[in-house]
Amino acid sequence: MTVSAIPIEVLRLSYWAGGTAEERETLLGGYLGRLERLTDPELLGESLLAGLMHADPAVRRRALAATAALSPGLAPDAAGWALADPDETVRTAALGPAAGAPALRALLASLGRTPETIAAGTADCATAADAAALRAARALLADADLTGQVLADLPVPLSADRMPNRLSLSGMRHVPAGRLRRGPRPDQPRTWGDPAEPSVNETSVEGFYLDAHPVTNADYDAFTADVTEHGHLWCHPDEPRDTDHTRATVDDPRCGADHPVTGVSWYDAFAYAAWCGKRLPTEDEWERAARGDDHRRHPWGEEFRPELARGLHSVSTPDGHGADLDRETWLRVLGETRVDALPALTGPVGSVAGDESPFGVRDLCGNVWEWTATRYLDGMPFTPRFGTMDPGELWGEWSAEVAIRGGAWSSPAALLTAVGRAGKLLVTRSPEIGFRCAVSEAEATSR
Amino acid sequence: MSSPQRVARFRFTGTVGADERAFYERHGFLIYRNVFGEQDIQVIKEDAERLERDTLQGKIPAEHRDVVLEPSYDEDGKPSLHRLPYFTLYSPRTRDLVERRGLDALGPGLLGRPAWRFEDVIDGSVWQMKRAKRTSYNALDWHLDFPHDHPVAPLVNVGIYLDAATTRNGCLVVVPGSHRFPPRRLDPLGLPLVVEPGDVICHTNNILHHSGRVLDDTCRATLYLYYAAGERPAAGTTYTHTAGEQFATLFTDASPESEEALR
């Protein structure tokens, strides 16, 4: 449709940028009168849309009423849009004719609540329009067929309010609140892989839930499929635009569906966690889950047991050495290892009997390093704000390094501990780094 | 949680280990905890009181008196100094203490080559005191001590903390890694280094750093030693700090307030 086909009264109203109420009423009079004379349904629809999307709420209200009177086919959608209108006078006007799927979709979106919350009447209501919207939504939800149809069409979580539907504590282990002594205990023998003493030795950790094992490739691929279908709904706001979340190992047949996901950046891990209503664990949470109340060196106890941790000794024969390599030897062996020629890198999660922390969390040491939500150098919460920076500029930026924990299939015994730590740039995608998710007790019970 | 939780702190054993050297090279700073005990600190503080008194009484040669920071004056007009250059040159007990504790190993250990300590050149070792509000010195804006191409560089700044340094009393704030990569931000993100009395902070000559304002009623004294591996100038060569600061202003806001702090 060309602009020349749009009636002049509609164009005048569309281009009216505000003025006196008298001017508006004059323009509205011409607009509404012209609408009544239009016989072409397409032209009528375009002209109504001009009023429904107008910047002035009074115009939107009148256009809504005109739509109900002149275009029954467009009216449900128009009411649906108006139900989410930021101006409550428009919203209230739409509540009267609210009916059908568009209205229910709009009410669910504008109320931002699950149907269960609406049916129970526990939604947050602050104004009369909120209360009226709740009443209208409850009336529509009483129609089971309509509700089923609308819920079936809903995209996967539209808002944080719907996350509870996705969050499941199944497959997670509860870690009660307690004290954490960071780093090796004074009575524990130290190795070259141990970190230096931290500035604050002890801290308390609130209760939380942690995934029993790292996120698998199958889990992660389901997330990337959802991103493909619904867009970047769960991503960190600082993430570079149009990030492709596909894991870097997607074409590597050695990375089985039940292996821990690797080849993912911190941004990828953050988005995955948000997708399932969780978050990344802090470094303190990770360490407490691994070390228990007795601050043990490994999840299973004090001594290193090579059969319980998938390290370099599991995927390669390190030059006749065991797992216990010194730094120089390890670096030499690893440097000479052709990773692409190794028959296997990661192994299936949860497959090693006895590899379990006091809280029942598995695969914490070995297999993959795990991203945390903690900045590496100072142990403070990691809050990226690098959106305007080119990834190449992040090298050397200390605040862009995230703490990773646990060691990987490429690590020697000295790094396969619950006390070791390392830092990696948040954009790094490595075949040795994966992650798991956490939920606070408070987050779990409030949903 | 408001102050750093996991900043690494090392134990000084008289030599610099591979882990310490690697950390210093990567991040441009290093913290040794508990190098000096209470009695050691008392020795240095007594030397500072004596040297301040001697300076104010004119017993120290003019060329060895501070010209960088103005004195402060109390309500009765009594002056106090914020900076005492050539500290170990005039404080044999402190100099002996530094040597007995093995700090001279820090220069060659961290720089990886022979190094010499500032003693009779470029202000020597420097005692510096930050006092609470309404004094002539309670903050220092972003700066470098010496640019990388300064004739004396590379160089290690070794700060012996005689009082606790906290985020409330303007502790040292560094931009880790800025000695290797120029900061990418107009407003660099700094890491506050909170330490206890007796701790030692080492940092490179060209790491971007500052110290914030004293917000509480505490005072904070530090004795700085400098170990250089570059050229050794003739005795009496004076200190100049403008080169590093002018370099730093390329990356930071040179507001009137910050320029004031640099004077």
Interface residues (C-beta under 8 A of the other chain):
Chain A: R182 W192 P195 A196 E197 P198 S199 V200 T203 E283 T374 Y376 L377 D378 G379 M380 P381 M389 E393 W395 G396 E397 W398 S399 A403 R421
Chain B: M1 S3 P4 Q5 R6 V7 A8 R9 F10 R11 D19 F23 H27 I31 R33 V175 P176 G177 S178 R180 F181 R184 L189 L191 V194
